[in-house]
């Protein structure tokens, strides 16, 4: 398995090959989120608080699914495959309820564990970290199974996931200081591609160690991951 430093170095190379697309993906998602916020405000101003909450909830559900589509495109960038910002929208027509259900299922369990104590909630969130990646990468995996596969992939690697997340704090602070500009043009694409690479590395390691199987990922043997 590649080290965190190797994954980040390879992510930089992958982003360099599709820099414009990598930036556009982040930009499109952020603009969509911004537009959703404007619609929320308009609904509140024109129709009242009830309308606001209806529009807000609908927008959030769409954005949750868009995150899955976004991760799928960065997985393509990591694999040196052509990514497409339009896929953030066209992908909404593909398995919308499955993607949404998988993300909400992971959020629900994270909240339930967090109600016990903060630490168990953090530990479980690390276990569920790759749920959205799996939903994007494995279209035949059921919504409720994605979280289970994530738990197997992160088994014995939760501290690695935690350290990986912490390693971006400095970049996050620099992004804030530049009012988000650095995040859009550099940190966001770099981070998302490295995250995709980290997922692929741990997924393949789990396959090699027998923690998960090709069938778990929704493949019947005719089409398999190369590991």
C-alpha positions in Angstrom: 0.0 0.0 0.0 1.3 3.5 -0.9 2.1 5.9 1.9 0.2 9.1 2.5 3.0 11.1 1.0 3.1 8.9 -2.1 -0.7 9.2 -2.5 -0.5 13.0 -2.3 2.3 13.2 -4.8 0.4 11.0 -7.3 -2.7 13.1 -6.7 -0.8 16.2 -7.7 0.3 14.5 -10.9 -3.3 13.4 -11.7 -4.7 16.9 -11.1 -2.0 18.4 -13.3 -3.2 16.3 -16.2 -6.8 17.5 -15.9 -6.4 20.8 -13.9 -9.1 22.7 -15.7 -11.7 19.9 -15.1 -10.5 19.3 -11.5 -11.1 23.0 -10.7 -14.4 23.1 -12.6 -15.7 20.2 -10.5 -15.2 22.1 -7.3 -16.4 25.3 -8.7 -19.6 23.8 -10.2 -20.5 22.2 -6.8 -19.8 25.4 -4.8 -21.9 27.5 -7.2 -24.7 25.0 -7.0 -24.6 25.1 -3.2 -24.6 28.9 -3.4 -27.6 28.9 -5.8 -29.4 26.6 -3.4 -28.8 29.1 -0.6 -30.3 31.9 -2.7 -33.4 29.8 -3.5 -33.8 29.2 0.2 -33.7 32.9 0.9 -36.1 33.7 -1.9 -38.6 31.0 -0.7 -38.4 32.5 2.8 -38.9 36.0 1.5 -41.7 35.3 -0.9 -43.7 32.4 0.7 -42.7 32.2 4.3 -40.8 29.9 6.7 -42.5 26.7 5.7 -41.5 27.2 2.1 -38.0 28.0 3.2 -37.7 24.6 5.0 -39.2 22.7 2.0 -36.8 24.3 -0.4 -33.8 24.0 2.0 -34.4 20.3 2.6 -34.9 19.6 -1.1 -31.7 21.4 -1.9 -29.7 19.6 0.7 -30.9 16.2 -0.5 -29.7 17.1 -4.1 -26.4 18.4 -2.8 -25.8 15.1 -0.8 -26.2 13.2 -4.0 -24.0 15.6 -5.9 -21.2 15.0 -3.4 -21.4 11.3 -4.4 -21.2 12.3 -8.1 -18.3 14.7 -7.3 -16.3 12.0 -5.6 -16.9 9.7 -8.5 -15.4 12.2 -10.9 -12.3 12.6 -8.7 -11.9 8.9 -8.6 -11.8 9.1 -12.4 -9.1 11.8 -12.2 -7.1 9.6 -9.8 -7.4 6.7 -12.3 -6.3 9.0 -15.1 -9.7 8.7 -16.7 -11.5 11.6 -18.3 -13.8 13.4 -15.8 -16.7 15.7 -16.6 -18.2 18.5 -14.5 -21.6 17.9 -16.2 -21.7 14.5 -14.5 -22.5 16.2 -11.3 -25.9 16.9 -12.8 -26.4 14.0 -15.2 -25.5 11.7 -12.4 -28.5 12.8 -10.5 -30.7 10.7 -12.8 -28.7 7.6 -12.0 -29.5 5.7 -8.7 -30.6 9.0 -7.0 -32.4 7.2 -4.1 -29.6 4.7 -3.6 -27.0 7.4 -3.3 -29.1 9.5 -1.1 -30.1 6.6 1.1 -26.5 5.5 1.5 -25.3 8.9 2.6 -28.3 9.5 5.0 -27.8 6.0 6.4 -24.2 6.8 7.3 -25.2 10.2 8.8 -27.9 8.6 10.8 -25.6 6.1 12.4 -22.9 8.7 13.1 -25.5 10.8 14.9 -26.8 7.9 16.9 -23.3 7.0 18.0 -22.5 10.6 18.8 -25.6 10.7 21.1 -23.8 8.2 23.3 -20.5 10.1 23.6 -18.4 12.3 21.3 -15.5 9.8 21.0 -17.6 6.9 19.9 -19.2 9.2 17.3 -15.8 10.2 16.0 -14.6 6.6 15.8 -17.6 5.5 13.9 -17.4 8.5 11.5 -13.9 7.3 10.6 -15.3 3.8 10.0 -18.0 5.2 7.7 -15.5 7.6 6.0 -15.6 5.9 2.6 -19.3 5.3 2.3 -19.9 8.0 -0.3 -16.8 6.9 -2.2 -18.2 3.4 -2.4 -21.6 4.6 -3.5 -19.8 6.4 -6.4 -17.3 3.7 -7.2 -19.6 0.6 -6.9 -22.9 1.2 -8.6 -24.2 -2.2 -7.7 -23.6 -1.9 -4.0 -26.9 -1.3 -2.0 -27.3 1.8 0.0 -27.2 0.0 3.4 -24.2 -2.2 2.3 -21.9 0.7 1.5 -21.5 1.6 5.1 -20.7 -2.0 6.0 -18.0 -2.2 3.2 -16.5 1.1 4.5 -16.2 -0.4 8.0 -14.3 -3.4 6.6 -12.0 -1.2 4.4 -11.2 1.0 7.4 -10.7 -1.9 9.8 -7.3 -1.5 11.3 -6.8 1.8 9.5 -9.0 4.3 11.4 -6.0 6.1 12.7 -4.6 6.3 9.2 -7.9 7.9 8.1 -7.7 10.3 11.1 -4.2 11.4 10.3 -5.1 11.8 6.6 -7.8 14.2 7.6 -5.6 16.1 10.0 -2.9 16.5 7.3 -5.2 18.9 5.5 -5.8 21.4 8.4 -2.9 23.7 7.3 -4.3 23.8 3.7 -7.7 24.5 5.1 -6.5 27.5 7.1 -4.6 28.9 4.1 -7.8 28.5 2.1 -9.7 30.6 4.6 -7.1 33.3 4.6 -7.5 33.5 0.8 -11.3 33.7 1.1 -11.7 30.3 -0.5 -9.8 31.1 -3.7 -6.9 28.8 -2.9 -9.3 26.1 -2.1 -11.0 26.3 -5.5 -7.9 26.6 -7.6 -5.6 24.2 -5.7 -6.5 22.7 -2.4 -10.0 21.4 -3.2 -9.0 19.4 -6.4 -5.7 18.2 -4.7 -7.6 17.1 -1.6 -10.4 15.4 -3.4 -8.1 13.5 -5.7 -5.8 12.4 -2.8 -8.9 11.3 -1.0 -9.9 9.2 -4.0 -6.4 7.7 -4.1 -6.5 7.0 -0.4 -9.9 5.2 -0.8 -8.6 3.1 -3.8 -5.4 2.1 -1.9 -7.4 0.9 1.2 -10.0 -0.7 -1.0 -7.4 -2.7 -2.9 -5.7 -3.7 0.4 -8.9 -4.9 1.8 -9.5 -7.0 -1.3 -6.0 -8.5 -1.1 -6.5 -9.3 2.6 -9.9 -10.9 2.0 -11.8 -8.3 4.2 -14.0 -7.7 1.2 -14.6 -9.6 -2.1 -15.3 -8.7 -5.7 -18.9 -9.8 -5.1 -19.2 -7.4 -2.1 -18.3 -4.6 -4.5 -21.1 -5.7 -6.9 -19.0 -7.6 -9.4 -20.0 -11.1 -10.5 -16.6 -12.2 -11.9 -17.2 -11.0 -15.5 -16.0 -7.5 -14.6 -13.5 -7.1 -11.8 -11.2 -4.6 -10.2 -7.5 -5.0 -11.1 -5.5 -5.1 -7.8 
